[in-house]
Amino acid sequence: MELQEFIKTSLIEIGNAVTEANGEIKKSKKTDTNFFFLKFGSEKDKGAGIHFDLAVTSSTVKQTDGRVKAGISVFGAGIGTLNKATDEKISRISFTIEIGHLMA
């Protein structure tokens, strides 16, 4: 999966999961209280933000038609085809997405 798509999907799914979990508990407990929150900020030691520590691959693919494609993807095993050659390097990246006031 491309890095951009992985980050976007992860953030959306985390936000939706927290919202859905609160909705389920509100429904079962018959309350208006939220029980789960995404904490404002980005300070990992204070439990704030969403932290990523990923193994990513940067690759260059040369296809038999001469076209070259480069990109960064979240590391995963894949099945290659016979009509391309891939030069791939694996790296680790760590970063934090700060949660803004509207999500807190």
N, CA, C and O atoms as CSV, one atom per row, in Angstrom:
chain,resi,resn,atom,element,x,y,z
A,1,MET,N,N,0.846,-1.168,0.000
A,1,MET,CA,C,0.000,0.000,0.000
A,1,MET,C,C,0.895,1.236,0.000
A,1,MET,O,O,1.891,1.287,0.722
A,2,GLU,N,N,0.548,2.206,-0.791
A,2,GLU,CA,C,1.313,3.452,-0.835
A,2,GLU,C,C,1.240,4.144,0.521
A,2,GLU,O,O,0.207,4.087,1.189
A,3,LEU,N,N,2.316,4.792,0.932
A,3,LEU,CA,C,2.410,5.450,2.231
A,3,LEU,C,C,1.271,6.438,2.443
A,3,LEU,O,O,0.639,6.435,3.499
A,4,GLN,N,N,1.005,7.273,1.462
A,4,GLN,CA,C,-0.038,8.289,1.582
A,4,GLN,C,C,-1.391,7.646,1.872
A,4,GLN,O,O,-2.120,8.103,2.753
A,5,GLU,N,N,-1.723,6.609,1.151
A,5,GLU,CA,C,-3.006,5.924,1.331
A,5,GLU,C,C,-3.065,5.245,2.701
A,5,GLU,O,O,-4.110,5.258,3.352
A,6,PHE,N,N,-1.954,4.654,3.141
A,6,PHE,CA,C,-1.911,3.986,4.439
A,6,PHE,C,C,-2.171,4.977,5.574
A,6,PHE,O,O,-2.969,4.697,6.469
A,7,ILE,N,N,-1.506,6.131,5.544
A,7,ILE,CA,C,-1.678,7.132,6.605
A,7,ILE,C,C,-3.107,7.652,6.612
A,7,ILE,O,O,-3.742,7.726,7.664
A,8,LYS,N,N,-3.613,8.014,5.434
A,8,LYS,CA,C,-4.976,8.541,5.336
A,8,LYS,C,C,-5.991,7.523,5.853
A,8,LYS,O,O,-6.858,7.862,6.658
A,9,THR,N,N,-5.883,6.288,5.395
A,9,THR,CA,C,-6.813,5.241,5.802
A,9,THR,C,C,-6.718,4.985,7.298
A,9,THR,O,O,-7.740,4.831,7.966
A,10,SER,N,N,-5.499,4.938,7.832
A,10,SER,CA,C,-5.315,4.704,9.264
A,10,SER,C,C,-5.977,5.791,10.096
A,10,SER,O,O,-6.686,5.492,11.057
A,11,LEU,N,N,-5.750,7.053,9.735
A,11,LEU,CA,C,-6.332,8.163,10.498
A,11,LEU,C,C,-7.856,8.138,10.449
A,11,LEU,O,O,-8.514,8.341,11.469
A,12,ILE,N,N,-8.413,7.892,9.274
A,12,ILE,CA,C,-9.873,7.827,9.134
A,12,ILE,C,C,-10.433,6.679,9.957
A,12,ILE,O,O,-11.428,6.847,10.662
A,13,GLU,N,N,-9.802,5.511,9.873
A,13,GLU,CA,C,-10.297,4.359,10.603
A,13,GLU,C,C,-10.159,4.527,12.114
A,13,GLU,O,O,-11.037,4.087,12.856
A,14,ILE,N,N,-9.090,5.147,12.588
A,14,ILE,CA,C,-8.931,5.403,14.018
A,14,ILE,C,C,-10.030,6.342,14.495
A,14,ILE,O,O,-10.687,6.070,15.500
A,15,GLY,N,N,-10.235,7.447,13.780
A,15,GLY,CA,C,-11.284,8.399,14.155
A,15,GLY,C,C,-12.663,7.762,14.146
A,15,GLY,O,O,-13.449,7.963,15.072
A,16,ASN,N,N,-12.959,6.991,13.098
A,16,ASN,CA,C,-14.260,6.318,13.011
A,16,ASN,C,C,-14.436,5.292,14.115
A,16,ASN,O,O,-15.528,5.158,14.667
A,17,ALA,N,N,-13.371,4.563,14.447
A,17,ALA,CA,C,-13.451,3.542,15.498
A,17,ALA,C,C,-13.772,4.165,16.851
A,17,ALA,O,O,-14.594,3.633,17.598
A,18,VAL,N,N,-13.133,5.287,17.173
A,18,VAL,CA,C,-13.396,5.960,18.443
A,18,VAL,C,C,-14.841,6.453,18.482
A,18,VAL,O,O,-15.529,6.294,19.490
A,19,THR,N,N,-15.296,7.048,17.391
A,19,THR,CA,C,-16.673,7.534,17.317
A,19,THR,C,C,-17.670,6.387,17.455
A,19,THR,O,O,-18.644,6.494,18.201
A,20,GLU,N,N,-17.431,5.298,16.742
A,20,GLU,CA,C,-18.336,4.145,16.800
A,20,GLU,C,C,-18.334,3.491,18.179
A,20,GLU,O,O,-19.386,3.091,18.678
A,21,ALA,N,N,-17.145,3.381,18.802
A,21,ALA,CA,C,-17.073,2.787,20.142
A,21,ALA,C,C,-17.866,3.629,21.144
A,21,ALA,O,O,-18.602,3.084,21.967
A,22,ASN,N,N,-17.718,4.948,21.077
A,22,ASN,CA,C,-18.501,5.820,21.954
A,22,ASN,C,C,-19.988,5.657,21.702
A,22,ASN,O,O,-20.779,5.623,22.644
A,23,GLY,N,N,-20.375,5.557,20.437
A,23,GLY,CA,C,-21.787,5.390,20.094
A,23,GLY,C,C,-22.365,4.100,20.643
A,23,GLY,O,O,-23.485,4.082,21.153
A,24,GLU,N,N,-21.603,3.021,20.539
A,24,GLU,CA,C,-22.074,1.723,21.050
A,24,GLU,C,C,-22.245,1.755,22.567
A,24,GLU,O,O,-23.234,1.252,23.101
A,25,ILE,N,N,-21.271,2.351,23.254
A,25,ILE,CA,C,-21.373,2.407,24.719
A,25,ILE,C,C,-22.498,3.333,25.150
A,25,ILE,O,O,-23.231,3.021,26.088
A,26,LYS,N,N,-22.645,4.475,24.473
A,26,LYS,CA,C,-23.747,5.393,24.796
A,26,LYS,C,C,-25.086,4.675,24.662
A,26,LYS,O,O,-25.982,4.832,25.491
A,27,LYS,N,N,-25.198,3.889,23.605
A,27,LYS,CA,C,-26.445,3.167,23.331
A,27,LYS,C,C,-26.709,2.103,24.407
A,27,LYS,O,O,-27.818,2.012,24.934
A,28,SER,N,N,-25.693,1.305,24.729
A,28,SER,CA,C,-25.876,0.220,25.688
A,28,SER,C,C,-26.032,0.717,27.122
A,28,SER,O,O,-26.738,0.098,27.918
A,29,LYS,N,N,-25.380,1.825,27.454
A,29,LYS,CA,C,-25.448,2.374,28.819
A,29,LYS,C,C,-26.531,3.443,28.964
A,29,LYS,O,O,-26.782,3.944,30.060
A,30,LYS,N,N,-27.173,3.786,27.830
A,30,LYS,CA,C,-28.215,4.826,27.817
A,30,LYS,C,C,-27.710,6.123,28.465
A,30,LYS,O,O,-28.298,6.646,29.411
A,31,THR,N,N,-26.594,6.614,27.914
A,31,THR,CA,C,-25.970,7.842,28.414
A,31,THR,C,C,-25.527,8.697,27.236
A,31,THR,O,O,-25.441,8.214,26.107
A,32,ASP,N,N,-25.249,9.959,27.501
A,32,ASP,CA,C,-24.712,10.866,26.475
A,32,ASP,C,C,-23.213,11.088,26.652
A,32,ASP,O,O,-22.619,11.893,25.934
A,33,THR,N,N,-22.604,10.393,27.588
A,33,THR,CA,C,-21.193,10.572,27.915
A,33,THR,C,C,-20.295,9.815,26.948
A,33,THR,O,O,-20.523,8.638,26.668
A,34,ASN,N,N,-19.272,10.496,26.439
A,34,ASN,CA,C,-18.229,9.829,25.660
A,34,ASN,C,C,-17.242,9.201,26.631
A,34,ASN,O,O,-16.878,9.812,27.636
A,35,PHE,N,N,-16.811,7.986,26.333
A,35,PHE,CA,C,-15.868,7.288,27.188
A,35,PHE,C,C,-14.459,7.276,26.604
A,35,PHE,O,O,-13.484,7.133,27.342
A,36,PHE,N,N,-14.343,7.424,25.288
A,36,PHE,CA,C,-13.044,7.353,24.616
A,36,PHE,C,C,-12.780,8.657,23.878
A,36,PHE,O,O,-13.681,9.242,23.278
A,37,PHE,N,N,-11.515,9.108,23.932
A,37,PHE,CA,C,-11.127,10.369,23.308
A,37,PHE,C,C,-9.787,10.219,22.607
A,37,PHE,O,O,-8.943,9.424,23.021
A,38,LEU,N,N,-9.600,10.982,21.551
A,38,LEU,CA,C,-8.289,11.164,20.955
A,38,LEU,C,C,-7.727,12.415,21.622
A,38,LEU,O,O,-8.271,13.505,21.452
A,39,LYS,N,N,-6.663,12.267,22.365
A,39,LYS,CA,C,-6.135,13.368,23.169
A,39,LYS,C,C,-5.454,14.413,22.302
A,39,LYS,O,O,-4.631,14.088,21.447
A,40,PHE,N,N,-5.806,15.670,22.534
A,40,PHE,CA,C,-5.240,16.813,21.823
A,40,PHE,C,C,-3.733,16.859,21.990
A,40,PHE,O,O,-3.204,16.551,23.058
A,41,GLY,N,N,-3.056,17.242,20.939
A,41,GLY,CA,C,-1.622,17.465,20.979
A,41,GLY,C,C,-0.845,16.369,20.290
A,41,GLY,O,O,-1.394,15.583,19.518
A,42,SER,N,N,0.455,16.330,20.584
A,42,SER,CA,C,1.324,15.349,19.931
A,42,SER,C,C,2.385,14.783,20.869
A,42,SER,O,O,3.332,14.140,20.416
A,43,GLU,N,N,2.235,15.016,22.166
A,43,GLU,CA,C,3.246,14.563,23.117
A,43,GLU,C,C,3.022,13.100,23.475
A,43,GLU,O,O,2.115,12.763,24.236
A,44,LYS,N,N,3.852,12.249,22.920
A,44,LYS,CA,C,3.711,10.805,23.080
A,44,LYS,C,C,3.725,10.383,24.552
A,44,LYS,O,O,2.931,9.536,24.962
A,45,ASP,N,N,4.625,10.972,25.345
A,45,ASP,CA,C,4.724,10.580,26.753
A,45,ASP,C,C,3.497,10.978,27.563
A,45,ASP,O,O,3.317,10.503,28.685
A,46,LYS,N,N,2.645,11.849,27.008
A,46,LYS,CA,C,1.403,12.246,27.674
A,46,LYS,C,C,0.181,11.590,27.026
A,46,LYS,O,O,-0.958,11.915,27.361
A,47,GLY,N,N,0.428,10.677,26.107
A,47,GLY,CA,C,-0.669,9.956,25.472
A,47,GLY,C,C,-1.409,10.744,24.408
A,47,GLY,O,O,-2.534,10.393,24.051
A,48,ALA,N,N,-0.803,11.793,23.898
A,48,ALA,CA,C,-1.455,12.643,22.908
A,48,ALA,C,C,-0.961,12.301,21.504
A,48,ALA,O,O,0.149,11.797,21.326
A,49,GLY,N,N,-1.785,12.579,20.533
A,49,GLY,CA,C,-1.407,12.378,19.136
A,49,GLY,C,C,-1.548,10.940,18.696
A,49,GLY,O,O,-1.865,10.057,19.492
A,50,ILE,N,N,-1.309,10.718,17.420
A,50,ILE,CA,C,-1.306,9.380,16.843
A,50,ILE,C,C,0.102,9.160,16.310
A,50,ILE,O,O,0.580,9.902,15.451
A,51,HIS,N,N,0.755,8.132,16.832
A,51,HIS,CA,C,2.166,7.895,16.544
A,51,HIS,C,C,2.331,6.747,15.559
A,51,HIS,O,O,1.721,5.689,15.710
A,52,PHE,N,N,3.146,6.969,14.572
A,52,PHE,CA,C,3.443,5.959,13.561
A,52,PHE,C,C,4.915,5.596,13.638
A,52,PHE,O,O,5.765,6.475,13.781
A,53,ASP,N,N,5.220,4.322,13.546
A,53,ASP,CA,C,6.586,3.820,13.444
A,53,ASP,C,C,6.524,2.736,12.378
A,53,ASP,O,O,6.109,1.610,12.655
A,54,LEU,N,N,6.931,3.070,11.176
A,54,LEU,CA,C,6.683,2.210,10.023
A,54,LEU,C,C,7.960,1.744,9.344
A,54,LEU,O,O,8.977,2.438,9.340
A,55,ALA,N,N,7.880,0.572,8.782
A,55,ALA,CA,C,8.906,0.113,7.848
A,55,ALA,C,C,8.355,0.438,6.465
A,55,ALA,O,O,7.262,0.002,6.104
A,56,VAL,N,N,9.113,1.200,5.703
A,56,VAL,CA,C,8.662,1.602,4.371
A,56,VAL,C,C,9.690,1.164,3.339
A,56,VAL,O,O,10.866,0.967,3.646
A,57,THR,N,N,9.221,1.019,2.126
A,57,THR,CA,C,10.118,0.707,1.023
A,57,THR,C,C,10.094,1.854,0.036
A,57,THR,O,O,9.036,2.393,-0.289
A,58,SER,N,N,11.261,2.213,-0.432
A,58,SER,CA,C,11.331,3.146,-1.559
A,58,SER,C,C,11.770,2.286,-2.734
A,58,SER,O,O,12.761,1.560,-2.663
A,59,SER,N,N,11.023,2.385,-3.794
A,59,SER,CA,C,11.323,1.488,-4.903
A,59,SER,C,C,11.308,2.224,-6.232
A,59,SER,O,O,10.639,3.241,-6.415
A,60,THR,N,N,12.060,1.672,-7.125
A,60,THR,CA,C,12.065,2.112,-8.513
A,60,THR,C,C,11.785,0.881,-9.349
A,60,THR,O,O,12.489,-0.124,-9.248
A,61,VAL,N,N,10.771,0.961,-10.161
A,61,VAL,CA,C,10.384,-0.177,-11.001
A,61,VAL,C,C,10.612,0.198,-12.455
A,61,VAL,O,O,10.100,1.212,-12.931
A,62,LYS,N,N,11.376,-0.618,-13.154
A,62,LYS,CA,C,11.586,-0.410,-14.577
A,62,LYS,C,C,10.836,-1.515,-15.309
A,62,LYS,O,O,11.135,-2.700,-15.163
A,63,GLN,N,N,9.852,-1.092,-16.102
A,63,GLN,CA,C,9.040,-2.043,-16.836
A,63,GLN,C,C,9.680,-2.351,-18.179
A,63,GLN,O,O,10.543,-1.611,-18.652
A,64,THR,N,N,9.255,-3.438,-18.783
A,64,THR,CA,C,9.855,-3.844,-20.052
A,64,THR,C,C,9.601,-2.843,-21.175
A,64,THR,O,O,10.315,-2.845,-22.177
A,65,ASP,N,N,8.587,-1.987,-21.015
A,65,ASP,CA,C,8.335,-0.978,-22.048
A,65,ASP,C,C,9.204,0.263,-21.853
A,65,ASP,O,O,9.058,1.241,-22.586
A,66,GLY,N,N,10.113,0.230,-20.863
A,66,GLY,CA,C,11.033,1.342,-20.639
A,66,GLY,C,C,10.546,2.364,-19.632
A,66,GLY,O,O,11.322,3.230,-19.228
A,67,ARG,N,N,9.297,2.299,-19.213
A,67,ARG,CA,C,8.784,3.254,-18.227
A,67,ARG,C,C,9.357,2.943,-16.854
A,67,ARG,O,O,9.609,1.786,-16.516
A,68,VAL,N,N,9.562,4.015,-16.054
A,68,VAL,CA,C,10.096,3.871,-14.702
A,68,VAL,C,C,9.099,4.486,-13.732
A,68,VAL,O,O,8.590,5.584,-13.959
A,69,LYS,N,N,8.827,3.767,-12.648
A,69,LYS,CA,C,7.912,4.259,-11.625
A,69,LYS,C,C,8.637,4.225,-10.291
A,69,LYS,O,O,9.255,3.217,-9.948
A,70,ALA,N,N,8.569,5.330,-9.522
A,70,ALA,CA,C,9.195,5.392,-8.205
A,70,ALA,C,C,8.113,5.699,-7.181
A,70,ALA,O,O,7.115,6.344,-7.501
A,71,GLY,N,N,8.309,5.237,-5.949
A,71,GLY,CA,C,7.340,5.518,-4.910
A,71,GLY,C,C,7.788,5.008,-3.561
A,71,GLY,O,O,8.768,4.272,-3.448
A,72,ILE,N,N,7.043,5.417,-2.521
A,72,ILE,CA,C,7.279,4.953,-1.161
A,72,ILE,C,C,6.020,4.234,-0.711
A,72,ILE,O,O,4.914,4.760,-0.836
A,73,SER,N,N,6.194,3.025,-0.186
A,73,SER,CA,C,5.085,2.207,0.258
A,73,SER,C,C,5.355,1.682,1.651
A,73,SER,O,O,6.504,1.579,2.079
A,74,VAL,N,N,4.273,1.348,2.359
A,74,VAL,CA,C,4.416,0.676,3.640
A,74,VAL,C,C,4.913,-0.717,3.336
A,74,VAL,O,O,4.398,-1.369,2.427
A,75,PHE,N,N,5.910,-1.194,4.079
A,75,PHE,CA,C,6.551,-2.459,3.780
A,75,PHE,C,C,5.559,-3.598,3.844
A,75,PHE,O,O,4.779,-3.716,4.789
A,76,GLY,N,N,5.603,-4.431,2.828
A,76,GLY,CA,C,4.773,-5.623,2.780
A,76,GLY,C,C,5.283,-6.533,1.693
A,76,GLY,O,O,5.937,-6.093,0.748
A,77,ALA,N,N,4.981,-7.786,1.832
A,77,ALA,CA,C,5.404,-8.744,0.818
A,77,ALA,C,C,4.479,-8.625,-0.382
A,77,ALA,O,O,3.285,-8.370,-0.224
A,78,GLY,N,N,5.009,-8.804,-1.551
A,78,GLY,CA,C,4.200,-8.741,-2.754
A,78,GLY,C,C,4.688,-9.756,-3.766
A,78,GLY,O,O,5.767,-10.333,-3.633
A,79,ILE,N,N,3.882,-9.954,-4.762
A,79,ILE,CA,C,4.238,-10.878,-5.825
A,79,ILE,C,C,4.585,-10.054,-7.047
A,79,ILE,O,O,3.760,-9.272,-7.520
A,80,GLY,N,N,5.788,-10.215,-7.564
A,80,GLY,CA,C,6.221,-9.485,-8.746
A,80,GLY,C,C,5.752,-10.168,-10.014
A,80,GLY,O,O,5.301,-11.313,-9.983
A,81,THR,N,N,5.859,-9.475,-11.112
A,81,THR,CA,C,5.532,-10.065,-12.401
A,81,THR,C,C,6.811,-10.218,-13.207
A,81,THR,O,O,7.844,-9.651,-12.852
A,82,LEU,N,N,6.748,-10.956,-14.253
A,82,LEU,CA,C,7.929,-11.228,-15.053
A,82,LEU,C,C,8.362,-10.067,-15.936
A,82,LEU,O,O,9.468,-10.082,-16.476
A,83,ASN,N,N,7.499,-9.053,-16.093
A,83,ASN,CA,C,7.827,-7.990,-17.034
A,83,ASN,C,C,8.337,-6.712,-16.367
A,83,ASN,O,O,8.223,-5.630,-16.942
A,84,LYS,N,N,8.908,-6.827,-15.140
A,84,LYS,CA,C,9.471,-5.637,-14.511
A,84,LYS,C,C,10.629,-6.017,-13.602
A,84,LYS,O,O,10.708,-7.135,-13.092
A,85,ALA,N,N,11.527,-5.052,-13.413
A,85,ALA,CA,C,12.645,-5.223,-12.489
A,85,ALA,C,C,12.497,-4.170,-11.399
A,85,ALA,O,O,12.224,-3.007,-11.701
A,86,THR,N,N,12.672,-4.556,-10.139
A,86,THR,CA,C,12.474,-3.640,-9.020
A,86,THR,C,C,13.745,-3.489,-8.214
A,86,THR,O,O,14.390,-4.477,-7.863
A,87,ASP,N,N,14.107,-2.242,-7.919
A,87,ASP,CA,C,15.189,-1.940,-6.996
A,87,ASP,C,C,14.514,-1.365,-5.763
A,87,ASP,O,O,13.903,-0.299,-5.837
A,88,GLU,N,N,14.613,-2.061,-4.617
A,88,GLU,CA,C,13.835,-1.692,-3.444
A,88,GLU,C,C,14.738,-1.570,-2.227
A,88,GLU,O,O,15.620,-2.403,-2.015
A,89,LYS,N,N,14.516,-0.523,-1.422
A,89,LYS,CA,C,15.265,-0.303,-0.195
A,89,LYS,C,C,14.267,-0.142,0.947
A,89,LYS,O,O,13.259,0.551,0.808
A,90,ILE,N,N,14.556,-0.791,2.083
A,90,ILE,CA,C,13.662,-0.734,3.241
A,90,ILE,C,C,14.252,0.217,4.270
A,90,ILE,O,O,15.439,0.146,4.589
A,91,SER,N,N,13.399,1.123,4.795
A,91,SER,CA,C,13.801,2.082,5.822
A,91,SER,C,C,12.706,2.145,6.888
A,91,SER,O,O,11.580,1.701,6.664
A,92,ARG,N,N,13.050,2.695,8.034
A,92,ARG,CA,C,12.055,2.928,9.080
A,92,ARG,C,C,11.839,4.427,9.200
A,92,ARG,O,O,12.780,5.215,9.104
A,93,ILE,N,N,10.578,4.808,9.412
A,93,ILE,CA,C,10.269,6.211,9.687
A,93,ILE,C,C,9.325,6.257,10.881
A,93,ILE,O,O,8.442,5.410,11.024
A,94,SER,N,N,9.521,7.244,11.723
A,94,SER,CA,C,8.656,7.470,12.874
A,94,SER,C,C,8.189,8.909,12.827
A,94,SER,O,O,8.971,9.816,12.540
A,95,PHE,N,N,6.916,9.117,13.108
A,95,PHE,CA,C,6.374,10.475,13.137
A,95,PHE,C,C,5.080,10.470,13.934
A,95,PHE,O,O,4.495,9.419,14.195
A,96,THR,N,N,4.647,11.663,14.315
A,96,THR,CA,C,3.428,11.833,15.097
A,96,THR,C,C,2.491,12.778,14.361
A,96,THR,O,O,2.910,13.813,13.844
A,97,ILE,N,N,1.240,12.410,14.322
A,97,ILE,CA,C,0.196,13.293,13.795
A,97,ILE,C,C,-0.448,13.971,14.999
A,97,ILE,O,O,-0.994,13.305,15.878
A,98,GLU,N,N,-0.381,15.284,15.032
A,98,GLU,CA,C,-0.995,16.032,16.141
A,98,GLU,C,C,-2.508,16.021,15.986
A,98,GLU,O,O,-3.031,16.176,14.882
A,99,ILE,N,N,-3.195,15.838,17.089
A,99,ILE,CA,C,-4.650,15.888,17.087
A,99,ILE,C,C,-5.054,17.308,17.442
A,99,ILE,O,O,-4.622,17.849,18.460
A,100,GLY,N,N,-5.885,17.910,16.599
A,100,GLY,CA,C,-6.329,19.293,16.815
A,100,GLY,C,C,-7.488,19.380,17.780
A,100,GLY,O,O,-8.040,18.363,18.199
A,101,HIS,N,N,-7.850,20.587,18.125
A,101,HIS,CA,C,-8.920,20.841,19.107
A,101,HIS,C,C,-10.247,20.221,18.723
A,101,HIS,O,O,-10.964,19.741,19.601
A,102,LEU,N,N,-10.606,20.209,17.442
A,102,LEU,CA,C,-11.912,19.695,17.042
A,102,LEU,C,C,-12.034,18.186,17.235
A,102,LEU,O,O,-13.145,17.671,17.361
A,103,MET,N,N,-10.911,17.472,17.260
A,103,MET,CA,C,-10.946,16.023,17.449
A,103,MET,C,C,-10.841,15.636,18.916
A,103,MET,O,O,-11.130,14.497,19.282
A,104,ALA,N,N,-10.432,16.571,19.749
A,104,ALA,CA,C,-10.210,16.231,21.164
A,104,ALA,C,C,-11.511,16.022,21.900
A,104,ALA,O,O,-11.504,15.730,23.096
